[in-house]
Amino acid sequence: QVQLVESGGGLVQPGGSLNLSCAASGFSASSYQMHWYRQAPGQEREFVAGIGIPGRGVNYADSVKGRLTIARDNAKNMVYLEMNSLKPEDTALYYCRRPAGNYWGQGTQVTVAS
């Protein structure tokens, strides 16, 4: 069955970097649009970044443009979120999502604090 497993979260100082990974199984992630979302305490889950099927490009929330980069490795069936210049307001639980069928991972915690 479809499964998404995130990893790579942790505690990082402001200005630091983290690389999140999403391991997909039960389907070929290269054939689907894939998203990253996040949810901060007391706030609604929000879209962060999306990557289309080949040739369809990427898109980002305005709050993360220029700092976060979404990418995929089709051979490994993985989706990544490279996070740079992190800010305290980036603190959240980060989720991988396959919009088709609305599949979600369990999330990985990112905490940005000094």
QUIVEN-V648576 format. One record per backbone hydrogen bond with DSSP energy under -0.5 kcal/mol. CO is the residue of the C=O (numbers start at 1). NH is the residue of the N-H. E is the energy in kcal/mol with one decimal. If there is no record, write none. Layout:
CO_NH_E, CO_NH_E
This chain:
3_25_-2.1, 5_23_-2.9, 7_21_-2.8, 10_111_-2.7, 12_113_-2.0, 13_16_-2.3, 15_85_-0.6, 16_86_-2.2, 18_20_-0.5, 18_83_-3.1, 20_81_-2.2, 21_7_-2.0, 22_24_-0.6, 22_79_-2.0, 23_5_-1.8, 25_3_-2.4, 27_29_-0.8, 28_31_-2.0, 29_32_-1.6, 30_54_-0.6, 34_51_-2.7, 35_97_-2.5, 36_48_-2.8, 36_49_-1.7, 37_95_-2.7, 38_46_-3.3, 39_93_-2.4, 40_43_-2.3, 46_38_-2.3, 48_61_-2.6, 49_36_-2.7, 50_59_-2.1, 51_34_-2.4, 53_56_-2.5, 57_52_-3.1, 59_50_-2.6, 61_64_-1.8, 61_65_-1.0, 64_67_-2.3, 64_68_-2.1, 67_84_-2.2, 69_82_-3.1, 71_80_-3.3, 72_74_-0.5, 73_77_-0.9, 73_78_-2.0, 77_24_-2.2, 78_73_-2.4, 79_22_-2.2, 80_71_-1.7, 81_20_-2.8, 81_83_-0.5, 82_69_-2.5, 82_84_-0.5, 83_18_-2.1, 86_15_-3.4, 87_90_-2.3, 88_91_-1.8, 92_94_-0.6, 92_110_-2.8, 93_39_-1.9, 94_108_-2.0, 95_37_-2.7, 96_105_-2.0, 97_35_-2.7, 97_99_-0.6, 98_103_-2.2, 99_101_-0.7, 99_102_-1.8, 103_98_-2.5, 108_94_-2.9, 109_10_-0.8, 110_92_-2.0, 111_12_-2.6, 111_113_-0.6
